[in-house]
Amino acid sequence: MVPAPNVSVVSGPFPSQTVQWVDDNLTISIVSLFFCCLLGIFAVLKSSEAKDAQQRGDYNTAVTSARKAKKLAVSAIVIGIILAVVGFVGGVVVRLALYASLQNDDDYD
């Protein structure tokens, strides 16, 4: 018997049973902490919830929590990138405005 992908055969005192493996998205959740820490924290919590649900055999809750964790993590990364770009562009605009105002002050001397 060859198990299908993402399926583990668990043996023990009980008869062999099939357990489906769920990706808890913990890695991307941890990475999202560096982009937007608030959403990243919620993503890590949902990833942990998915892992706990999988360990107790609650496949539906594990899948639901893993999907929410991934959505939160991706949202955190996107928001972090957008804020970084807006901050960079805003910084450049402010510096150019300051430089232009200094140039105009020199003309009136």
N, C-alpha and C positions, 0 to 999 in steps of 0.2 A: 504494500500500500504506500503510495507516494502522496504526501499531503500537497494540497494546492498552495499557490503563493499566498502569503499573509495568513497562513493557517498553521497553528502549532498543535501537535498531538501531545497531550499531557497524560502521563501515566502516573499512577500512584495506587493507593489502596482502593480507589474507585475504579470502575471500568474506564478504559480509554475514552476520552472525550475530546471534542474538537473545540478549540478556542481561537477566535479570530483576533488578530493583532491590530491595534489601532495606533496610528501615529499621533502622539499627544502634542506635537508641534512645540516642544519645549525649547528647542534650539532657536527657532525664529522668534519665540517669545522673549528669550533672554537677549537676543540681538536687538529687539525692538526697544528694550530698556534704554539703549544709548541714543535713540532718536526722540522718543516721547515717553518719559518715565511713567507718567500717570497711566496711560493706556497700556504701557509695557507691563506694569504691575498687575493690571487686570488680566492681561494675556497669560502671564506666568501662573496666576491663580487658577485660571480656566484650564491650563495645561496640567496643572497638578490635580485638578478635579477629574480630568479625563484619565489620568494615570491611575488614580484611586478607583474610579469606576471600573476600569479594565481589570484591575487586580481583584476586585470583588465579583467580577463576572457580569457586570451590568453593561452589556455591549451598546445598547441604545444611548444611554447617558454618556458613555465614553465617546461615542461618535459625535453627539451633539456638543459636548464640551470642547472636543478637539476642533470642531469647525468654528465655534465661537472664539477659541483661542487664536486660531489662524486669522480670522477676520480682524480681531483686535490688534494682533501683531502687525499685520499688513497695514492697517489704518495708522498705527503708531509710526511706522516707517515712512509712509507717505506724508503724514502731517509733519514729521520731523524734517524731511527733505524740503517740503514747501516752506516751512518756517526758516530754514537755513538759507534758502535762495532769497526769500523776501528780506531777511536780515542783511545778507550780503549786498543785494541791490540797494536797499535803503542806506546802508553805510556808504556805498559809493556815491549815491546821490547827495547825501549830506556833505561828504568831503568835497565834492565838486562845487556845491553851493557855497561852502565856506571859502574855497579857493577863489571862486569868482567874486565873492564879496570883498576879499582881501585885495584882489586886483583892482576893483573899482575904487577902494579907499586910497590906493596909491596914486590913481589918476587925479584926485582932487588936491593933492599936496602941492 
